Amino acid sequence: MLDLADGVSSDPRPAAAPEWHDPARYWPRLSAATAHLPAPVGVIDRDALRHNAMDLLVRAGGLPIRVASKSVRVRAVLEAVLALPGFRGILAFTLREALWLARDHDDIVLGYPTVDRGALEELFADDEAARRITLMIDDPVHLDLIDSVAPADRRPEIRVAIDVDASWKSALLGHIGVRRSALFTAGEVAAFARTVVARRGFRLVGLQMYDAQIAGQGDAAGADAPLIRAVQARSRQELRERRAAIVAAVTAVAPLEFLNGGGTGSLEFTGSDESLTEASAGSGLLGGHLFDGYRSFRPAPASAFAFDVVRRPAPDIATVLGGGWIASGPAVASRQPRPVWPEGLRTLPREAAGEVQTPLQGPAATRLGVGDRVWFRHAKSGEPAERIDTYHLVAGDEVVDELPTYRGEGKAFL
């Protein structure tokens, strides 16, 4: 059983630098611990995961954190994190996933609208699931669709939350952020809230505002870093004021159980916003390499995966079997998995990470032989779980457990 509370030190003396700060110690240890396992092999380092979980809590400043399951997709990790004081509830990504998790968890918010009629029928047939799951909506058509599956007098009362656009609308730069809800102003959100509470069979319980332009955009380096920092500063100011107005307007319509905001990359800002009752985070637990680009924090590389060298097409190239585990988002280099050990490896510009093989070049490639192991970090966190059946949990110098992924449990929700 994965227990993240076990082993937390109460010793006030400064701890030694974590091992992952020294790649020459960290990655060879993982290689040794998993040498008996065939590639591809995925690992989660228990101490690094524990460090990341505690760091998220500190950064949130006491605001409870709802765990974003899409960025984990391993039930044992979800359960271990939720057992820690300060984490509360799950932000799920499909209704079928939420129904599955609701067998063991009683506070699940669906982060996105659903139009899965079959899953809605399952929800309506299970009173306990209906009490445990909150659906996300942002348009009257979502209410209409739910009623078309079963009218209010033939189903339980459905818990719903409103998703609100947290992007920044710049007069100069246009829309900055992701395209989610069409609801933006306090007036628009309050009007929709009145529509919801006027409909039979629905109970408005929450509000969600995800600030992707802050939470999902690194500000540490690159030629555009000064612009990113300036945009984020303006966005934070605008969002704090607008969110306070939205919360005031909606709570005047109906009492809400939760006001959710933020993500791994914006926890300090989210935790300081008095309008909110909880934050969301998930990617920061496993520590994808996209988070290396933030000034305010840097999670440990708690998860990683390794592939073996299978051929040497040139003296300075070593090719591993596998590697093309690309992250969602724009098709740019930052979404590729990153080879991290041995140091000094890079993908080829014209091939990148391949569906079946990935050629690697660089000084370290000249020293790699057939059968040698190369470690990669994923750009994000949850998506590698769709590629492997289990993560091997490493503690110290050995594998101490196997943690099934959603795929390993026979589930593929999206």
DATA-V757218 format. One record per residue. N is the residue number from 1. RES is the residue in three letters. SS is DSSP state (a for helix, b for strand, c for the rest). PHI is phi in degrees with one decimal (NA if undefined). OMEGA is omega in radians with two decimals (* if undefined). Layout:
n = {N | N}
res = {RES | RES}
ss = {SS | SS}
phi = {PHI | PHI}
omega = {OMEGA | OMEGA}
This chain:
n = {1 | 2 | 3 | 4 | 5 | 6 | 7 | 8 | 9 | 10 | 11 | 12 | 13 | 14 | 15 | 16 | 17 | 18 | 19 | 20 | 21 | 22 | 23 | 24 | 25 | 26 | 27 | 28 | 29 | 30 | 31 | 32 | 33 | 34 | 35 | 36 | 37 | 38 | 39 | 40 | 41 | 42 | 43 | 44 | 45 | 46 | 47 | 48 | 49 | 50 | 51 | 52 | 53 | 54 | 55 | 56 | 57 | 58 | 59 | 60 | 61 | 62 | 63 | 64 | 65 | 66 | 67 | 68 | 69 | 70 | 71 | 72 | 73 | 74 | 75 | 76 | 77 | 78 | 79 | 80 | 81 | 82 | 83 | 84 | 85 | 86 | 87 | 88 | 89 | 90 | 91 | 92 | 93 | 94 | 95 | 96 | 97 | 98 | 99 | 100 | 101 | 102 | 103 | 104 | 105 | 106 | 107 | 108 | 109 | 110 | 111 | 112 | 113 | 114 | 115 | 116 | 117 | 118 | 119 | 120 | 121 | 122 | 123 | 124 | 125 | 126 | 127 | 128 | 129 | 130 | 131 | 132 | 133 | 134 | 135 | 136 | 137 | 138 | 139 | 140 | 141 | 142 | 143 | 144 | 145 | 146 | 147 | 148 | 149 | 150 | 151 | 152 | 153 | 154 | 155 | 156 | 157 | 158 | 159 | 160 | 161 | 162 | 163 | 164 | 165 | 166 | 167 | 168 | 169 | 170 | 171 | 172 | 173 | 174 | 175 | 176 | 177 | 178 | 179 | 180 | 181 | 182 | 183 | 184 | 185 | 186 | 187 | 188 | 189 | 190 | 191 | 192 | 193 | 194 | 195 | 196 | 197 | 198 | 199 | 200 | 201 | 202 | 203 | 204 | 205 | 206 | 207 | 208 | 209 | 210 | 211 | 212 | 213 | 214 | 215 | 216 | 217 | 218 | 219 | 220 | 221 | 222 | 223 | 224 | 225 | 226 | 227 | 228 | 229 | 230 | 231 | 232 | 233 | 234 | 235 | 236 | 237 | 238 | 239 | 240 | 241 | 242 | 243 | 244 | 245 | 246 | 247 | 248 | 249 | 250 | 251 | 252 | 253 | 254 | 255 | 256 | 257 | 258 | 259 | 260 | 261 | 262 | 263 | 264 | 265 | 266 | 267 | 268 | 269 | 270 | 271 | 272 | 273 | 274 | 275 | 276 | 277 | 278 | 279 | 280 | 281 | 282 | 283 | 284 | 285 | 286 | 287 | 288 | 289 | 290 | 291 | 292 | 293 | 294 | 295 | 296 | 297 | 298 | 299 | 300 | 301 | 302 | 303 | 304 | 305 | 306 | 307 | 308 | 309 | 310 | 311 | 312 | 313 | 314 | 315 | 316 | 317 | 318 | 319 | 320 | 321 | 322 | 323 | 324 | 325 | 326 | 327 | 328 | 329 | 330 | 331 | 332 | 333 | 334 | 335 | 336 | 337 | 338 | 339 | 340 | 341 | 342 | 343 | 344 | 345 | 346 | 347 | 348 | 349 | 350 | 351 | 352 | 353 | 354 | 355 | 356 | 357 | 358 | 359 | 360 | 361 | 362 | 363 | 364 | 365 | 366 | 367 | 368 | 369 | 370 | 371 | 372 | 373 | 374 | 375 | 376 | 377 | 378 | 379 | 380 | 381 | 382 | 383 | 384 | 385 | 386 | 387 | 388 | 389 | 390 | 391 | 392 | 393 | 394 | 395 | 396 | 397 | 398 | 399 | 400 | 401 | 402 | 403 | 404 | 405 | 406 | 407 | 408 | 409 | 410 | 411 | 412 | 413 | 414}
res = {MET | LEU | ASP | LEU | ALA | ASP | GLY | VAL | SER | SER | ASP | PRO | ARG | PRO | ALA | ALA | ALA | PRO | GLU | TRP | HIS | ASP | PRO | ALA | ARG | TYR | TRP | PRO | ARG | LEU | SER | ALA | ALA | THR | ALA | HIS | LEU | PRO | ALA | PRO | VAL | GLY | VAL | ILE | ASP | ARG | ASP | ALA | LEU | ARG | HIS | ASN | ALA | MET | ASP | LEU | LEU | VAL | ARG | ALA | GLY | GLY | LEU | PRO | ILE | ARG | VAL | ALA | SER | LYS | SER | VAL | ARG | VAL | ARG | ALA | VAL | LEU | GLU | ALA | VAL | LEU | ALA | LEU | PRO | GLY | PHE | ARG | GLY | ILE | LEU | ALA | PHE | THR | LEU | ARG | GLU | ALA | LEU | TRP | LEU | ALA | ARG | ASP | HIS | ASP | ASP | ILE | VAL | LEU | GLY | TYR | PRO | THR | VAL | ASP | ARG | GLY | ALA | LEU | GLU | GLU | LEU | PHE | ALA | ASP | ASP | GLU | ALA | ALA | ARG | ARG | ILE | THR | LEU | MET | ILE | ASP | ASP | PRO | VAL | HIS | LEU | ASP | LEU | ILE | ASP | SER | VAL | ALA | PRO | ALA | ASP | ARG | ARG | PRO | GLU | ILE | ARG | VAL | ALA | ILE | ASP | VAL | ASP | ALA | SER | TRP | LYS | SER | ALA | LEU | LEU | GLY | HIS | ILE | GLY | VAL | ARG | ARG | SER | ALA | LEU | PHE | THR | ALA | GLY | GLU | VAL | ALA | ALA | PHE | ALA | ARG | THR | VAL | VAL | ALA | ARG | ARG | GLY | PHE | ARG | LEU | VAL | GLY | LEU | GLN | MET | TYR | ASP | ALA | GLN | ILE | ALA | GLY | GLN | GLY | ASP | ALA | ALA | GLY | ALA | ASP | ALA | PRO | LEU | ILE | ARG | ALA | VAL | GLN | ALA | ARG | SER | ARG | GLN | GLU | LEU | ARG | GLU | ARG | ARG | ALA | ALA | ILE | VAL | ALA | ALA | VAL | THR | ALA | VAL | ALA | PRO | LEU | GLU | PHE | LEU | ASN | GLY | GLY | GLY | THR | GLY | SER | LEU | GLU | PHE | THR | GLY | SER | ASP | GLU | SER | LEU | THR | GLU | ALA | SER | ALA | GLY | SER | GLY | LEU | LEU | GLY | GLY | HIS | LEU | PHE | ASP | GLY | TYR | ARG | SER | PHE | ARG | PRO | ALA | PRO | ALA | SER | ALA | PHE | ALA | PHE | ASP | VAL | VAL | ARG | ARG | PRO | ALA | PRO | ASP | ILE | ALA | THR | VAL | LEU | GLY | GLY | GLY | TRP | ILE | ALA | SER | GLY | PRO | ALA | VAL | ALA | SER | ARG | GLN | PRO | ARG | PRO | VAL | TRP | PRO | GLU | GLY | LEU | ARG | THR | LEU | PRO | ARG | GLU | ALA | ALA | GLY | GLU | VAL | GLN | THR | PRO | LEU | GLN | GLY | PRO | ALA | ALA | THR | ARG | LEU | GLY | VAL | GLY | ASP | ARG | VAL | TRP | PHE | ARG | HIS | ALA | LYS | SER | GLY | GLU | PRO | ALA | GLU | ARG | ILE | ASP | THR | TYR | HIS | LEU | VAL | ALA | GLY | ASP | GLU | VAL | VAL | ASP | GLU | LEU | PRO | THR | TYR | ARG | GLY | GLU | GLY | LYS | ALA | PHE | LEU}
ss = {c | c | c | c | c | c | c | c | c | c | c | c | c | c | c | c | c | c | a | a | a | c | a | a | a | a | a | a | a | a | a | a | a | c | c | c | c | c | c | c | b | b | b | b | b | a | a | a | a | a | a | a | a | a | a | a | a | a | a | a | c | c | c | b | b | b | b | b | a | a | a | c | c | c | a | a | a | a | a | a | a | a | c | c | c | c | b | b | b | b | b | b | c | c | a | a | a | a | a | a | a | c | c | c | c | c | c | b | b | b | c | c | c | c | c | c | a | a | a | a | a | a | a | a | c | c | a | a | a | a | a | a | b | b | b | b | b | c | c | a | a | a | a | a | a | a | a | a | a | c | c | a | a | a | c | c | c | b | b | b | b | b | b | c | c | c | c | b | b | b | c | c | c | b | b | b | c | c | c | c | c | c | c | c | c | a | a | a | a | a | a | a | a | a | a | a | a | a | c | c | c | b | b | b | b | b | b | b | b | c | c | a | a | a | a | c | c | c | c | c | c | c | c | c | a | a | a | a | a | a | a | a | a | a | a | a | a | a | a | a | a | a | a | a | a | a | a | a | a | a | a | c | c | c | c | c | c | b | b | b | b | c | c | a | a | a | a | a | a | a | a | c | c | c | c | c | c | b | b | b | b | c | a | a | a | a | c | c | a | a | a | a | a | c | c | c | c | c | c | c | c | c | b | b | b | b | b | b | b | b | b | b | b | b | c | c | b | b | b | b | b | c | c | c | c | c | c | c | c | c | c | c | a | a | a | c | c | b | b | b | b | c | c | c | c | b | b | c | c | c | c | c | c | c | c | c | b | b | b | b | b | c | a | a | a | a | a | c | c | c | c | c | b | b | b | b | b | c | c | c | c | c | a | a | a | a | c | c | c | b | b | b | b | b | b | c | c | b | b | b | b | b | b | b | c | c | a | a | a | c | c | c | c | c}
phi = {NA | -80.5 | -124.8 | -86.8 | -77.2 | -67.2 | 99.9 | -70.7 | -84.0 | -103.7 | -68.1 | -74.2 | -70.2 | -58.7 | -81.9 | -65.7 | -57.8 | -57.1 | -63.7 | -67.5 | -74.1 | -120.6 | -55.1 | -67.8 | -99.9 | -68.6 | -70.7 | -61.0 | -64.8 | -65.1 | -62.3 | -65.6 | -67.1 | -112.7 | -59.8 | -83.4 | -101.8 | -73.5 | -84.7 | -75.4 | -124.8 | -103.7 | -128.9 | -126.2 | -87.5 | -62.5 | -66.8 | -67.7 | -63.0 | -60.7 | -57.9 | -64.5 | -61.5 | -67.3 | -64.5 | -60.1 | -63.4 | -62.6 | -66.7 | -76.5 | 62.8 | 97.4 | -73.7 | -58.2 | -112.4 | -89.6 | -84.2 | -80.8 | -68.4 | -62.5 | -92.8 | -129.6 | 59.4 | -137.8 | -62.5 | -62.3 | -70.9 | -55.4 | -68.6 | -66.6 | -68.8 | -68.1 | -76.6 | -83.5 | -58.7 | 112.6 | -100.1 | -152.8 | 85.4 | -122.2 | -103.7 | -88.0 | -116.7 | -137.9 | -68.2 | -64.7 | -64.1 | -59.9 | -62.0 | -65.0 | -69.0 | -68.0 | -63.5 | -123.7 | -128.1 | -112.7 | -140.6 | -124.4 | -108.5 | -80.2 | -74.5 | -139.5 | -63.9 | -123.1 | -126.3 | -81.3 | -64.3 | -63.1 | -67.6 | -63.2 | -61.3 | -63.0 | -62.4 | -66.2 | -85.2 | -127.9 | -59.8 | -67.3 | -62.5 | -63.6 | -77.0 | -95.7 | -113.5 | -112.0 | -86.4 | -100.5 | -138.8 | -153.8 | -155.7 | -56.3 | -65.2 | -65.5 | -65.9 | -61.0 | -63.7 | -60.0 | -66.4 | -71.3 | -77.9 | -159.6 | -67.2 | -56.9 | -80.5 | -122.1 | -153.9 | -68.6 | -62.5 | -101.9 | -77.6 | -135.0 | -128.9 | -99.5 | -92.0 | -121.9 | -65.7 | -105.8 | -73.5 | -111.2 | -100.5 | -88.1 | -63.1 | -93.1 | -100.0 | 83.4 | -76.5 | -115.4 | 138.4 | -96.6 | -92.4 | -121.2 | -71.8 | -86.0 | -81.4 | -130.6 | -90.6 | -61.0 | -64.3 | -63.9 | -69.1 | -64.2 | -63.9 | -67.4 | -59.7 | -66.0 | -62.7 | -65.8 | -69.4 | -81.7 | -90.7 | -65.1 | 87.4 | -126.6 | -129.0 | -80.1 | -123.6 | -159.7 | -141.1 | -130.3 | -141.5 | -101.8 | -94.1 | -60.7 | -68.1 | -107.2 | -71.2 | -112.0 | -131.9 | -68.4 | -125.8 | -87.4 | -149.3 | 103.4 | -63.6 | -94.0 | -57.9 | -60.0 | -66.3 | -60.4 | -63.0 | -65.7 | -63.0 | -65.6 | -63.6 | -65.5 | -64.3 | -59.7 | -63.0 | -63.6 | -68.8 | -59.5 | -70.6 | -67.8 | -64.6 | -62.0 | -67.3 | -65.2 | -62.5 | -62.3 | -68.1 | -75.6 | -68.6 | -74.2 | -88.1 | -154.7 | -69.9 | -112.2 | -84.3 | -149.2 | -128.5 | -105.9 | -154.9 | 80.9 | -163.2 | -52.1 | -79.6 | -128.9 | -63.7 | -62.2 | -65.6 | -60.5 | -65.0 | -92.5 | -89.0 | -70.1 | -75.4 | -101.3 | -110.5 | -160.4 | -114.5 | -122.3 | -161.5 | -157.1 | -60.0 | -66.7 | -69.2 | -96.1 | 76.1 | -64.1 | -73.2 | -58.9 | -82.8 | -70.2 | -96.3 | -111.5 | -78.0 | -82.1 | -162.9 | -153.2 | -69.6 | -70.9 | -75.7 | -70.2 | -117.9 | -160.0 | -142.0 | -126.6 | -125.9 | -101.7 | -71.0 | -119.0 | -159.7 | -129.3 | -72.2 | -155.1 | -58.0 | -107.5 | -130.6 | -121.6 | -110.0 | -99.3 | -86.9 | 103.3 | 120.6 | -82.0 | -92.9 | -83.7 | -84.6 | -69.5 | 116.1 | -62.8 | -79.5 | -124.3 | -59.9 | -65.6 | -89.4 | -77.8 | -63.9 | -112.0 | -70.0 | -118.8 | -153.4 | -60.8 | -69.3 | 92.1 | -106.8 | -148.7 | -79.6 | -81.1 | -57.0 | -89.6 | -120.4 | 57.6 | -85.0 | -96.2 | -62.1 | -120.6 | -136.6 | -132.9 | -73.6 | -122.7 | -126.4 | 130.0 | -53.5 | -66.9 | -63.9 | -68.6 | -99.6 | -85.0 | -115.7 | -58.3 | 98.7 | -71.7 | -107.0 | -122.1 | -97.8 | -124.5 | -113.3 | -79.4 | -65.8 | -111.5 | -141.6 | -79.2 | -65.0 | -59.2 | -64.9 | -80.7 | -106.0 | -127.7 | -84.6 | -144.0 | -97.4 | -91.8 | -83.8 | -108.0 | -129.8 | 65.3 | -102.9 | -144.9 | -79.9 | -110.0 | -167.0 | -118.3 | -111.3 | -63.1 | -82.2 | -53.9 | -59.5 | -64.3 | -94.2 | 79.0 | -117.1 | -141.8 | -88.4 | -166.5}
omega = {3.12 | -3.13 | -3.11 | 3.10 | 3.12 | 3.09 | 3.09 | -3.05 | 3.02 | 3.13 | -3.08 | -3.11 | 3.14 | 3.13 | 3.06 | 3.13 | 3.13 | -3.05 | -3.10 | 3.01 | 3.12 | -3.08 | -3.11 | 3.04 | -2.97 | -3.04 | 3.04 | 3.09 | 3.10 | 3.09 | -3.12 | -3.10 | -3.05 | -3.06 | -3.11 | -3.05 | 3.09 | 3.07 | 0.00 | -3.14 | 3.07 | -3.14 | 2.91 | 3.09 | -3.01 | -3.12 | 3.12 | 3.09 | 3.11 | 3.11 | -3.11 | 3.13 | -3.14 | 3.13 | 3.09 | -3.14 | 3.12 | -3.10 | 3.13 | 3.04 | 3.10 | 3.08 | 3.12 | -3.11 | 3.02 | -3.02 | 3.12 | -3.01 | -3.11 | -3.11 | 3.13 | 3.11 | 3.04 | -3.03 | -3.13 | 3.11 | 3.09 | -3.07 | 3.13 | 3.14 | -3.12 | 3.07 | 3.13 | 3.06 | -3.13 | 3.03 | -3.05 | 3.02 | -3.09 | 2.96 | -3.06 | -3.09 | 2.95 | -3.13 | 3.13 | 3.06 | -3.14 | 3.11 | 3.12 | -3.13 | -3.10 | 3.04 | -3.06 | -3.08 | -2.99 | -3.13 | -3.06 | 3.07 | 3.07 | -3.00 | -3.05 | 3.09 | 3.09 | 3.00 | -3.13 | -3.06 | 3.12 | 3.12 | 3.07 | 3.09 | 3.08 | 3.12 | -3.10 | -3.11 | -3.05 | -3.11 | -3.12 | 3.09 | 3.13 | 3.08 | -3.03 | -3.00 | 3.05 | 3.11 | 3.11 | -3.12 | 3.01 | -3.05 | 3.09 | 3.14 | 3.07 | 3.08 | 3.13 | -3.12 | 3.12 | 3.13 | 3.13 | 3.09 | 3.08 | 3.12 | -3.00 | -3.09 | -3.14 | 3.13 | 3.05 | 2.99 | -3.07 | 3.09 | -3.14 | 3.03 | -3.11 | 3.04 | -3.08 | 3.12 | 3.12 | 3.14 | 3.11 | 3.11 | -3.09 | 3.10 | -3.11 | -2.99 | -3.12 | -3.08 | 3.13 | -3.11 | -3.14 | 3.13 | 3.13 | -3.09 | 3.01 | -3.14 | -3.04 | -3.05 | 3.11 | 3.13 | 3.13 | -3.10 | 3.13 | 3.12 | 3.11 | 3.10 | 3.11 | 3.08 | -3.11 | -3.06 | 3.12 | -3.10 | 3.07 | 3.01 | 3.12 | 3.07 | 3.14 | -3.04 | -3.04 | -3.13 | 3.11 | 3.07 | -3.10 | -3.08 | -3.05 | -3.11 | 3.06 | -3.06 | -3.00 | -3.09 | 3.12 | -3.06 | -2.94 | -2.97 | 3.12 | -3.09 | -3.11 | -3.11 | 3.11 | 3.11 | 3.13 | -3.14 | -3.14 | 3.12 | -3.12 | 3.11 | 3.11 | -3.13 | 3.13 | -3.14 | -3.13 | -3.06 | 3.13 | -3.11 | -3.10 | -3.13 | 3.11 | 3.13 | 3.13 | -3.13 | 3.13 | -3.11 | -3.08 | 3.14 | 3.01 | 3.12 | -3.10 | 3.04 | -3.08 | 3.12 | -3.12 | 3.07 | -2.93 | 3.09 | 2.96 | 3.12 | -3.07 | -3.04 | -3.10 | -3.03 | 3.14 | 3.11 | -3.14 | -3.11 | -3.13 | -3.09 | -3.06 | 3.11 | -2.99 | 3.06 | 3.13 | 3.04 | 3.00 | 3.07 | 3.11 | -3.07 | -3.12 | 3.12 | -3.09 | 2.92 | 3.03 | -3.00 | 3.04 | -3.11 | 3.02 | -3.04 | 3.13 | 3.13 | -2.94 | -3.11 | 3.03 | -3.10 | 3.05 | 3.08 | -3.01 | 3.09 | 3.11 | 3.08 | -3.04 | 3.06 | -3.13 | 3.05 | -3.12 | 3.11 | 3.12 | -3.08 | 3.11 | -3.10 | -3.11 | -3.14 | 3.00 | -3.07 | 3.08 | 3.10 | -3.09 | 3.04 | -3.03 | -3.14 | -3.00 | 3.13 | 3.09 | -3.12 | -3.14 | -3.07 | -3.13 | -3.04 | -3.09 | 3.14 | 3.09 | 2.94 | -3.06 | 3.03 | -3.04 | 3.12 | -0.03 | 3.13 | 3.07 | 3.11 | 3.08 | 3.07 | 3.13 | -3.07 | -3.06 | 3.13 | -3.10 | -3.14 | -2.99 | 3.12 | -3.13 | 3.12 | -3.14 | 3.05 | -3.13 | -3.09 | 3.13 | -3.10 | -3.11 | -3.11 | -3.13 | -3.09 | -3.12 | 3.07 | 3.09 | -3.11 | 3.10 | -3.04 | 3.10 | -3.13 | 3.11 | 2.91 | 3.10 | 3.13 | -3.14 | -3.07 | -2.98 | -2.98 | 3.08 | 3.13 | 3.07 | -3.09 | -3.06 | -3.14 | -3.11 | 2.84 | 3.04 | -3.11 | -3.12 | 3.03 | -3.08 | -3.04 | -3.06 | 3.00 | -3.06 | -3.14 | 2.99 | -3.08 | -3.13 | 2.99 | 3.01 | 3.13 | 3.14 | 3.07 | 3.09 | -3.10 | 3.05 | -2.98 | -3.11 | *}
